[in-house]
Amino acid sequence: MLTKKKKEKVIKEVSMHGTDTGSPEVQIAILSKRIDDLTSHLKKNAKDKHSRRGLLQMVADRRAHLKYLEKSAPKRYSTVIKKLGLKK
């Protein structure tokens, strides 16, 4: 589970300004952190099908945000990819 402190830390790393909580970069970073946490949970609890479904939904949501960002702002997209260590 993503605690408030962890979430604030993730937001600080990628936010564009002090009150930025809804930009695609922040949403992608939060989803990535939640995906990492849930992946480690599923390694321990392989039969947890409900959490697996949630994980797949989060991955699809993150992919949609990345696709939007790549189309609308390629520079911001490449910056987020490098910061979070996703593709390439």
N, C-alpha and C positions, 0 to 999 in steps of 0.2 A: 504494500500500500504506500502511496506517495503522501508523506506527511507535509504539513504546511511549510516547515523549514526547508525540506528537500525541494519542494516546488518553488519556493522563493529563490533558492540557490540556482536552480535550472533557469528560471526566468531572468535572473541577473546576468547569466552568462551570454544570453542571446538577445536580450531586449534592445530596442533601438533608443529608448528614452526611459525616464524614471517610472512613468505610469503605464508602460506598454505591457498589456497582458493579453491582448487579442490578436496580435499580428500573426501571420502565418508562421514566422520563424519561432515564435514562442509556443504556438500550438504544436508545431512539429517537435520541438524540444521536449515538451511535456509528454507527448505521446510516445516519444522514443524512450524516455525514462520509465514510463509505465510499462512499455513493451519489454524492456530489459528486466524489470522486476517480475513481471508475470512469467517471463520465459524461465527464470530461475525457479519460480514456484512450480512450474509444470515439469521441470526436470525431477523434482522431488515427488510430485504427485501426478504421475502419468495418466491416471484414470479420471482426472478432473475434467470432464468433457465440457462443462458449463464455462469454466475459465478459458478453455481452449477456444470456444466460440467467441468469447469476448476479446481474446487476443487477436483472432482473425479479423474481427471488426475494427479493432484499433489499427492494425496493419493496413487495412484498406483505407481507413480514414487518413492515416499519415501519407499514404501513397497519393490520395486525392489532393491533399494540401501541397505536397511536393510538386505534383503535376501543375497545379495552379500557379505556384511560385515560379516554376521553371518557365512557364509561358508568359507570365506578366512581368517578372523581374529576374532575368538570368543571372545578374551579378549577385543579387541577394541569395538566389538559389545556390550558387556555387559556394558562397560564404557559409551558408548553413550546413551544406554537405561537409565542408572541411571541418567546421567547428564540432559537429556531432559525430564525425567519423563514419558517415553512412557510405553509400556507393563510392566507387572509384578509389 
